[in-house]
Amino acid sequence: EVEFAIKVDAKSPAGQHKGLFCQVFVMENGEPVAHNLGGGILRIDPPPPPGKNEPAKPGDTTAKTPETKRLSRLEQLRLEAEKAAKEGKGQ
């Protein structure tokens, strides 16, 4: 899994976009070797809501947010299962 920030246009639709293609060059014996990688997914998250003291800026997709660890799919499923178990016990 590779994660990095990109700047997108305000008109870019949020969500998962399949068919991502990536070309990577790796050095081997002093020579660049091209690797073509397909089948990836680009996920564009909607911008977070403005803070209490920040006015909303139209099309602002580069809002400053504190760095947090992105959960893996397995971690997300575990948290959902724990939440569901707690909600089920409280009834």
Distance bins in CASP14 RR format, pairs under 12 A and 6 or more apart:
PFRMAT RR
TARGET T0000
AUTHOR 0000-0000-0000
RMODE 2
METHOD distances of the structure
MODEL  1
1 40 0 0 0 0 0 1 0 0 0 0 0
1 41 0 0 0 0 0 1 0 0 0 0 0
1 43 0 0 0 0 0 1 0 0 0 0 0
1 70 0 0 0 0 1 0 0 0 0 0 0
1 71 0 0 0 0 0 1 0 0 0 0 0
1 72 1 0 0 1 0 0 0 0 0 0 0
1 73 0 0 0 0 1 0 0 0 0 0 0
1 74 0 0 0 0 0 1 0 0 0 0 0
2 20 0 0 0 0 0 1 0 0 0 0 0
2 22 0 0 0 0 1 0 0 0 0 0 0
2 24 0 0 0 0 1 0 0 0 0 0 0
2 37 0 0 0 0 1 0 0 0 0 0 0
2 40 0 0 0 0 1 0 0 0 0 0 0
2 41 0 0 0 0 0 1 0 0 0 0 0
2 42 0 0 0 0 0 1 0 0 0 0 0
2 43 0 0 0 0 0 1 0 0 0 0 0
2 70 0 0 0 0 0 1 0 0 0 0 0
3 41 0 0 0 0 0 1 0 0 0 0 0
3 42 0 0 0 0 0 1 0 0 0 0 0
3 43 0 0 0 0 1 0 0 0 0 0 0
3 45 0 0 0 0 0 1 0 0 0 0 0
3 67 0 0 0 0 0 1 0 0 0 0 0
3 68 0 0 0 0 0 1 0 0 0 0 0
3 69 0 0 0 0 0 1 0 0 0 0 0
3 70 1 0 0 1 0 0 0 0 0 0 0
3 71 0 0 0 0 0 1 0 0 0 0 0
3 72 0 0 0 0 0 1 0 0 0 0 0
4 22 0 0 0 0 0 1 0 0 0 0 0
4 42 0 0 0 0 0 1 0 0 0 0 0
4 43 0 0 0 0 0 1 0 0 0 0 0
4 70 0 0 0 0 0 1 0 0 0 0 0
5 43 0 0 0 0 0 1 0 0 0 0 0
5 44 0 0 0 0 0 1 0 0 0 0 0
5 45 0 0 0 0 0 1 0 0 0 0 0
5 61 0 0 0 0 1 0 0 0 0 0 0
5 62 0 0 0 0 1 0 0 0 0 0 0
5 63 0 0 0 0 0 1 0 0 0 0 0
5 64 0 0 0 0 0 1 0 0 0 0 0
5 65 0 0 0 0 0 1 0 0 0 0 0
5 67 0 0 0 0 0 1 0 0 0 0 0
5 70 0 0 0 0 0 1 0 0 0 0 0
6 12 0 0 0 0 1 0 0 0 0 0 0
6 17 0 0 0 0 0 1 0 0 0 0 0
6 20 0 0 0 0 0 1 0 0 0 0 0
6 42 0 0 0 0 1 0 0 0 0 0 0
6 43 0 0 0 0 0 1 0 0 0 0 0
6 44 0 0 0 0 1 0 0 0 0 0 0
6 45 0 0 0 0 0 1 0 0 0 0 0
6 61 0 0 0 0 1 0 0 0 0 0 0
6 62 0 0 0 0 1 0 0 0 0 0 0
7 44 0 0 0 0 0 1 0 0 0 0 0
7 47 0 0 0 0 0 1 0 0 0 0 0
7 59 0 0 0 0 0 1 0 0 0 0 0
7 60 0 0 0 0 0 1 0 0 0 0 0
7 61 1 0 0 1 0 0 0 0 0 0 0
7 62 1 0 1 0 0 0 0 0 0 0 0
7 63 0 0 0 0 0 1 0 0 0 0 0
8 14 0 0 0 0 1 0 0 0 0 0 0
8 15 0 0 0 0 0 1 0 0 0 0 0
8 17 0 0 0 0 0 1 0 0 0 0 0
8 42 0 0 0 0 1 0 0 0 0 0 0
8 43 0 0 0 0 0 1 0 0 0 0 0
8 44 1 0 1 0 0 0 0 0 0 0 0
8 45 0 0 0 0 1 0 0 0 0 0 0
8 46 0 0 0 0 0 1 0 0 0 0 0
8 47 0 0 0 0 1 0 0 0 0 0 0
8 59 0 0 0 0 1 0 0 0 0 0 0
8 60 0 0 0 0 0 1 0 0 0 0 0
8 61 1 0 1 0 0 0 0 0 0 0 0
8 62 0 0 0 0 1 0 0 0 0 0 0
9 44 0 0 0 0 0 1 0 0 0 0 0
9 59 0 0 0 0 1 0 0 0 0 0 0
9 60 0 0 0 0 0 1 0 0 0 0 0
9 61 0 0 0 0 1 0 0 0 0 0 0
9 62 0 0 0 0 0 1 0 0 0 0 0
10 44 0 0 0 0 0 1 0 0 0 0 0
10 46 0 0 0 0 0 1 0 0 0 0 0
10 47 0 0 0 0 1 0 0 0 0 0 0
10 57 0 0 0 0 1 0 0 0 0 0 0
10 58 1 0 0 1 0 0 0 0 0 0 0
10 59 1 1 0 0 0 0 0 0 0 0 0
10 60 1 0 0 1 0 0 0 0 0 0 0
10 61 1 0 0 1 0 0 0 0 0 0 0
10 62 0 0 0 0 0 1 0 0 0 0 0
11 44 0 0 0 0 0 1 0 0 0 0 0
11 58 0 0 0 0 0 1 0 0 0 0 0
11 59 0 0 0 0 1 0 0 0 0 0 0
11 61 0 0 0 0 0 1 0 0 0 0 0
12 42 0 0 0 0 1 0 0 0 0 0 0
12 43 0 0 0 0 0 1 0 0 0 0 0
12 44 1 0 1 0 0 0 0 0 0 0 0
12 45 0 0 0 0 0 1 0 0 0 0 0
12 46 0 0 0 0 0 1 0 0 0 0 0
12 47 0 0 0 0 0 1 0 0 0 0 0
12 59 0 0 0 0 1 0 0 0 0 0 0
12 61 1 0 0 1 0 0 0 0 0 0 0
13 42 0 0 0 0 0 1 0 0 0 0 0
13 43 0 0 0 0 0 1 0 0 0 0 0
13 44 1 0 0 1 0 0 0 0 0 0 0
13 45 0 0 0 0 0 1 0 0 0 0 0
13 46 0 0 0 0 1 0 0 0 0 0 0
13 61 0 0 0 0 0 1 0 0 0 0 0
14 42 0 0 0 0 0 1 0 0 0 0 0
14 43 0 0 0 0 1 0 0 0 0 0 0
14 44 1 0 1 0 0 0 0 0 0 0 0
14 45 1 0 0 1 0 0 0 0 0 0 0
14 46 1 0 1 0 0 0 0 0 0 0 0
14 47 0 0 0 0 1 0 0 0 0 0 0
14 48 0 0 0 0 0 1 0 0 0 0 0
14 59 0 0 0 0 0 1 0 0 0 0 0
14 61 0 0 0 0 1 0 0 0 0 0 0
15 41 0 0 0 0 1 0 0 0 0 0 0
15 42 0 0 0 0 1 0 0 0 0 0 0
15 43 1 0 0 1 0 0 0 0 0 0 0
15 44 1 0 1 0 0 0 0 0 0 0 0
15 45 1 0 0 1 0 0 0 0 0 0 0
15 46 0 0 0 0 1 0 0 0 0 0 0
16 39 0 0 0 0 0 1 0 0 0 0 0
16 40 0 0 0 0 1 0 0 0 0 0 0
16 41 1 0 1 0 0 0 0 0 0 0 0
16 42 1 0 0 1 0 0 0 0 0 0 0
16 43 1 0 1 0 0 0 0 0 0 0 0
16 44 0 0 0 0 1 0 0 0 0 0 0
16 45 0 0 0 0 0 1 0 0 0 0 0
17 39 0 0 0 0 0 1 0 0 0 0 0
17 40 0 0 0 0 1 0 0 0 0 0 0
17 41 1 0 0 1 0 0 0 0 0 0 0
17 42 1 0 1 0 0 0 0 0 0 0 0
17 43 1 0 0 1 0 0 0 0 0 0 0
17 44 1 0 0 1 0 0 0 0 0 0 0
17 45 0 0 0 0 0 1 0 0 0 0 0
18 38 0 0 0 0 0 1 0 0 0 0 0
18 39 1 0 0 1 0 0 0 0 0 0 0
18 40 1 0 0 1 0 0 0 0 0 0 0
18 41 1 0 1 0 0 0 0 0 0 0 0
18 42 0 0 0 0 1 0 0 0 0 0 0
18 43 0 0 0 0 0 1 0 0 0 0 0
19 37 0 0 0 0 0 1 0 0 0 0 0
19 38 1 0 0 1 0 0 0 0 0 0 0
19 39 1 0 1 0 0 0 0 0 0 0 0
19 40 1 0 1 0 0 0 0 0 0 0 0
19 41 1 0 0 1 0 0 0 0 0 0 0
19 42 1 0 0 1 0 0 0 0 0 0 0
20 36 0 0 0 0 0 1 0 0 0 0 0
20 37 0 0 0 0 1 0 0 0 0 0 0
20 38 1 0 0 1 0 0 0 0 0 0 0
20 39 1 0 0 1 0 0 0 0 0 0 0
20 40 1 1 0 0 0 0 0 0 0 0 0
20 41 1 0 1 0 0 0 0 0 0 0 0
20 42 1 0 1 0 0 0 0 0 0 0 0
20 43 0 0 0 0 1 0 0 0 0 0 0
20 44 0 0 0 0 0 1 0 0 0 0 0
21 35 0 0 0 0 0 1 0 0 0 0 0
21 36 1 0 0 1 0 0 0 0 0 0 0
21 37 1 0 0 1 0 0 0 0 0 0 0
21 38 1 0 1 0 0 0 0 0 0 0 0
21 39 1 0 0 1 0 0 0 0 0 0 0
21 40 1 0 0 1 0 0 0 0 0 0 0
21 41 0 0 0 0 0 1 0 0 0 0 0
21 42 0 0 0 0 0 1 0 0 0 0 0
22 34 0 0 0 0 0 1 0 0 0 0 0
22 35 0 0 0 0 1 0 0 0 0 0 0
22 36 1 0 0 1 0 0 0 0 0 0 0
22 37 1 0 1 0 0 0 0 0 0 0 0
22 38 1 0 0 1 0 0 0 0 0 0 0
22 39 0 0 0 0 1 0 0 0 0 0 0
22 40 1 0 0 1 0 0 0 0 0 0 0
22 41 0 0 0 0 0 1 0 0 0 0 0
22 42 0 0 0 0 1 0 0 0 0 0 0
23 32 0 0 0 0 0 1 0 0 0 0 0
23 33 0 0 0 0 0 1 0 0 0 0 0
23 34 1 0 0 1 0 0 0 0 0 0 0
23 35 1 0 0 1 0 0 0 0 0 0 0
23 36 1 0 1 0 0 0 0 0 0 0 0
23 37 1 0 0 1 0 0 0 0 0 0 0
23 38 0 0 0 0 1 0 0 0 0 0 0
24 32 0 0 0 0 1 0 0 0 0 0 0
24 33 0 0 0 0 1 0 0 0 0 0 0
24 34 1 0 0 1 0 0 0 0 0 0 0
24 35 1 0 1 0 0 0 0 0 0 0 0
24 36 0 0 0 0 1 0 0 0 0 0 0
24 37 1 0 0 1 0 0 0 0 0 0 0
24 38 0 0 0 0 0 1 0 0 0 0 0
25 31 0 0 0 0 1 0 0 0 0 0 0
25 32 1 0 1 0 0 0 0 0 0 0 0
25 33 1 0 0 1 0 0 0 0 0 0 0
25 34 1 0 1 0 0 0 0 0 0 0 0
25 35 1 0 0 1 0 0 0 0 0 0 0
25 36 0 0 0 0 0 1 0 0 0 0 0
25 37 0 0 0 0 0 1 0 0 0 0 0
26 32 1 0 0 1 0 0 0 0 0 0 0
26 33 1 0 1 0 0 0 0 0 0 0 0
26 34 0 0 0 0 1 0 0 0 0 0 0
26 35 1 0 0 1 0 0 0 0 0 0 0
26 36 0 0 0 0 0 1 0 0 0 0 0
26 37 0 0 0 0 0 1 0 0 0 0 0
27 33 1 0 0 1 0 0 0 0 0 0 0
27 34 0 0 0 0 0 1 0 0 0 0 0
27 35 0 0 0 0 0 1 0 0 0 0 0
28 34 0 0 0 0 0 1 0 0 0 0 0
28 35 0 0 0 0 0 1 0 0 0 0 0
41 73 0 0 0 0 0 1 0 0 0 0 0
43 70 0 0 0 0 0 1 0 0 0 0 0
43 73 0 0 0 0 0 1 0 0 0 0 0
44 61 0 0 0 0 1 0 0 0 0 0 0
45 61 0 0 0 0 1 0 0 0 0 0 0
45 62 0 0 0 0 0 1 0 0 0 0 0
45 63 0 0 0 0 0 1 0 0 0 0 0
45 65 0 0 0 0 0 1 0 0 0 0 0
45 70 0 0 0 0 0 1 0 0 0 0 0
46 59 0 0 0 0 0 1 0 0 0 0 0
46 60 0 0 0 0 0 1 0 0 0 0 0
46 61 0 0 0 0 1 0 0 0 0 0 0
46 63 0 0 0 0 0 1 0 0 0 0 0
47 54 0 0 0 0 0 1 0 0 0 0 0
47 56 0 0 0 0 1 0 0 0 0 0 0
47 57 0 0 0 0 1 0 0 0 0 0 0
47 58 0 0 0 0 0 1 0 0 0 0 0
47 59 1 0 0 1 0 0 0 0 0 0 0
47 60 1 0 1 0 0 0 0 0 0 0 0
47 61 1 0 1 0 0 0 0 0 0 0 0
47 62 1 0 0 1 0 0 0 0 0 0 0
47 63 1 0 1 0 0 0 0 0 0 0 0
47 64 0 0 0 0 0 1 0 0 0 0 0
47 65 0 0 0 0 1 0 0 0 0 0 0
48 54 0 0 0 0 0 1 0 0 0 0 0
48 56 0 0 0 0 0 1 0 0 0 0 0
48 57 0 0 0 0 0 1 0 0 0 0 0
48 60 0 0 0 0 1 0 0 0 0 0 0
48 61 0 0 0 0 1 0 0 0 0 0 0
48 62 0 0 0 0 0 1 0 0 0 0 0
48 63 1 0 1 0 0 0 0 0 0 0 0
48 64 0 0 0 0 1 0 0 0 0 0 0
48 65 1 0 1 0 0 0 0 0 0 0 0
48 66 0 0 0 0 0 1 0 0 0 0 0
48 68 0 0 0 0 0 1 0 0 0 0 0
49 55 0 0 0 0 0 1 0 0 0 0 0
49 56 1 0 0 1 0 0 0 0 0 0 0
49 57 0 0 0 0 0 1 0 0 0 0 0
49 60 0 0 0 0 0 1 0 0 0 0 0
49 63 0 0 0 0 1 0 0 0 0 0 0
49 65 0 0 0 0 0 1 0 0 0 0 0
50 56 1 0 1 0 0 0 0 0 0 0 0
50 57 1 0 0 1 0 0 0 0 0 0 0
50 58 0 0 0 0 0 1 0 0 0 0 0
50 59 0 0 0 0 0 1 0 0 0 0 0
50 60 0 0 0 0 1 0 0 0 0 0 0
50 63 1 0 0 1 0 0 0 0 0 0 0
50 64 0 0 0 0 0 1 0 0 0 0 0
50 65 0 0 0 0 0 1 0 0 0 0 0
51 57 0 0 0 0 0 1 0 0 0 0 0
51 60 0 0 0 0 0 1 0 0 0 0 0
51 63 0 0 0 0 1 0 0 0 0 0 0
51 64 0 0 0 0 0 1 0 0 0 0 0
51 65 0 0 0 0 1 0 0 0 0 0 0
54 60 0 0 0 0 1 0 0 0 0 0 0
54 63 1 0 0 1 0 0 0 0 0 0 0
54 64 0 0 0 0 1 0 0 0 0 0 0
54 65 0 0 0 0 0 1 0 0 0 0 0
55 63 0 0 0 0 0 1 0 0 0 0 0
56 63 0 0 0 0 1 0 0 0 0 0 0
57 63 0 0 0 0 1 0 0 0 0 0 0
57 64 0 0 0 0 0 1 0 0 0 0 0
69 75 0 0 0 0 1 0 0 0 0 0 0
69 76 0 0 0 0 0 1 0 0 0 0 0
70 76 0 0 0 0 1 0 0 0 0 0 0
71 77 0 0 0 0 1 0 0 0 0 0 0
71 78 0 0 0 0 1 0 0 0 0 0 0
71 79 1 0 0 1 0 0 0 0 0 0 0
71 80 0 0 0 0 0 1 0 0 0 0 0
72 78 0 0 0 0 1 0 0 0 0 0 0
72 79 0 0 0 0 0 1 0 0 0 0 0
73 79 0 0 0 0 0 1 0 0 0 0 0
73 80 0 0 0 0 0 1 0 0 0 0 0
74 80 0 0 0 0 0 1 0 0 0 0 0
74 81 0 0 0 0 0 1 0 0 0 0 0
75 81 0 0 0 0 0 1 0 0 0 0 0
75 82 0 0 0 0 0 1 0 0 0 0 0
76 82 0 0 0 0 0 1 0 0 0 0 0
76 83 0 0 0 0 0 1 0 0 0 0 0
77 83 0 0 0 0 0 1 0 0 0 0 0
77 84 0 0 0 0 0 1 0 0 0 0 0
78 84 0 0 0 0 0 1 0 0 0 0 0
78 85 0 0 0 0 0 1 0 0 0 0 0
79 85 0 0 0 0 0 1 0 0 0 0 0
79 86 0 0 0 0 0 1 0 0 0 0 0
80 86 0 0 0 0 0 1 0 0 0 0 0
80 87 0 0 0 0 0 1 0 0 0 0 0
81 87 0 0 0 0 0 1 0 0 0 0 0
81 88 0 0 0 0 0 1 0 0 0 0 0
82 88 0 0 0 0 0 1 0 0 0 0 0
82 89 0 0 0 0 0 1 0 0 0 0 0
83 89 0 0 0 0 0 1 0 0 0 0 0
83 90 0 0 0 0 0 1 0 0 0 0 0
84 90 0 0 0 0 0 1 0 0 0 0 0
84 91 0 0 0 0 0 1 0 0 0 0 0
85 91 0 0 0 0 0 1 0 0 0 0 0
END
